[in-house]
Amino acid sequence: MKLNLGCGWKYLEGGWTNCDLYAEKVDVRCDVRALPFPDETADEVLFSHCIEHVTREEGVKTLREIHRVLRVGGSVAIETPDRLKLIELIKGRGPKSKGLNVVEGTRAAQGLYYPDAPKLLDGVKGAMGGISGTRQQKIDWHNWLKSRRNEILAAVEANDLSLMPLPERVNPGEAHLYLWDGEQLAAEMEAIGFAATIEEPQQHGCRTWRDCRVVGVKR
């Protein structure tokens, strides 16, 4: 059995069992924190851009659930925004920081001066839970970032996203509640019983400058 946990809009074919609490199209509607599967019945798990939607404690609980349902030798691939990369990006020290620095100008934010600026802005607001999780058609995201950059940085550094107000949400499952970094996530997985390896991101546009990917094999 192959589980796509927290599948959201990314419904996978090819033998995957797609699980989500809020998505319209699912195979199994469930909460990832309490998986409705017997012990050691899954061979592979994809947990992409979901762990940031629960608190740290709930994230650890979910990792234990994944470990429970995996067979020995089974693997889980986890991708999520990397908190430390995001801090460097917002501070202007990341590998793509130029794109965020020029967001201060409207024309630059439209990509006329720096082609990557819209993509980077999209990456930051996504990491903060601000794309599909809000009624984006009512929001000028460029001005939002410009006016709240210090709030964003303070929230990410404190790892308390409640410090940064976000616009009205479509559903509670879209909120981001806790941001991990790759080494922290790998260490937690090792403690639970995985052999964990940090790899290059492969999901959500392969945003290596923002995301992390940790693959764990159940020992």
N, C-alpha and C positions, 0 to 999 in steps of 0.2 A: 504494500500500500504506500502511495506517495501523497503526502498532505501539503496543500497550499494553504497555510494558516493566515487568517486576516487578509484574504485574497482581494477584498475591495473590488475595484473595477477590473482587476487583472485575472480573469477567469482562464485557467489553463486547460487545454485538452491533452490528449496523449496519456491517459491513465491517471491523471491527478484527481484527487478528491479536494474540491475547493470549499473552504470553510470560512464563514464570516458571520458576525452578528447583525450587521446592518446592510450589507450589499444586497442588491436586488436579485442577482443571479448567483446561486450557491448550490452545492451538492448537499452540504450539511450546515444547517444554521446553528451556530454554537458560539460560546464564549471561549476564547483561547486560554483563559485562565483555569478552565475546568473542562478538559477535552473529553468527549463522550466515546472514547476508544479504549479497548482493553490494553493491558500492559504488553509491551514488546510485540506490537502488531504492525508497526510502520517501518519501512526501509529507508525512506527519504522524507525530509521535511524542508519546505521553503517557508521562511518567515521574513518576508521582505516588507520593510517600512510599516511595521506594525508595533514593534516593542516600544516605540516612542509614544504610543497612544495610551499607555498605562503608566502607573507610578513605578518607581524603582522596585518597591516591594512586590507589586503585582507582576513586574517583569521577571523577577527572580522566580516567583511562583510559576509563571508560564514556562520558563526554562526547565524547571523541574518536571512539569507536565510533559514537555517535549521529550525529556530524557526518559520518562516513564514509558511513553508509548513507542519509543524507538527500540528496535532490536539491537542487541550488541553488534557493533560494527556498522550500524545505520548512521546516517549523517544528517545534519541540519545546516542550512546556509541562512545566515541572518544578515540583512542589510538595514542600515539606519543612518540618519544624519549623525555625523561625528561632532560632538560638542567642541572639542579642542580645535578642529579644523575650522569650525564656524566662528569661534572666537578670533582666530587669526585673520579670517576673511573680513569680519566686521571691523577689526582694528586696522585693516589695510596692510597686513603683513603676509597674507596668504598668497599662493601662487597666482591667483586670479584677482587680487585685491584691486588692481587698477580699474577693473570693471565696476566695482562698487563705489570707488572714489568718484568716478565721473557721473554716477547716478545723480549727484547734486544738481546737474544741469539737465533741463528737460530734453533738449536735442540729443545730448549724450545718452540719456536714459532710453531714448528711442533707437539707439544703436547707430546714430549718424556719425558719432565721433569714435565710438568703440563698439565694434559689432557684438561683443560678448555681454554688454551691459544688461540687456533684457533677460538673457539666460541666467546671469548671476543674480539679478533681482528676484527672478522666479525661484532660484535655488534657495535664497535666504528666506523668502516668505513661506516657501514650502517647508523648510526645516522648522519654522516656527508654527507650523500647522495652519498656514494662512492661505491655502489655495482652494481646494474643494471644500474645506472646512468652514468657509465663510461665504457670504453672498457677494462674490467678487465683482459682480457687475455694478455694484454701487460704490466701489472703492477705487480711488486713485492711488495705486500701490507705490508709485514713485514718490509722491508727497508723503505717504505713510512712512516710508523708509527714511526719507529726509528729516521728517519732524520727530521721529521716535528712535533714531539710531542709538542714542545713549540708553534709552529704556531697553531696547533689544539687547544691547551688550550686557547691561546689568542683569537682565533676566537669564541670559545664557551663562554668564560667569557664576551666578548664584544657583544655576540649574533649578530655577523656580519660574516657570513660564507664566504663572499667575501674576507675576509682577508686571507683565506687559499686556495691557488691554488689547484684545483683538476684536474685530467687528463681529456682528451677529453670526452665529453658527447655524449651519443647516441641520446637523445632528450631533449629539454629544460624542459619538464615536470618532469624529474627525479631529478632536482636540489633541494636541501634543502635550504630554504631561511631564515627560522626563527625557533628557538627552544623554545618551551614552557616548563614550569614545571607544575606539577599537581595543586598546589594551585593557581597559576596565571591563569591557564585555567579555573578552577572552579569558581574563582571570576569573570572573564569576563562573563562566562555563567550565573551566578547569576544576574549580572547587565543587561543582555539582557532579562531575564525573565524565566530562567530555575531554578529548584531546583536541584542543582548539588551535586554529591557524588563522592569522590575519591575511586576507587576500585583497585584490583589487575589486572594487564594486563592479557589478555586472547589470544591476537593475536600475530602473528609473533614469535612463540616459547615461549610465556609467559616469556619474558625477564624482570622479576620484578626488576632486578638490573640495568636496563637501561631505561625502558619505564614507562609511567604513563597511567592510564585509568580513564577517568571522564565520568560518566553517568549523563545525564540531563533529567529531566522530565519537559515538558512545563507546566507552570502555567497558 
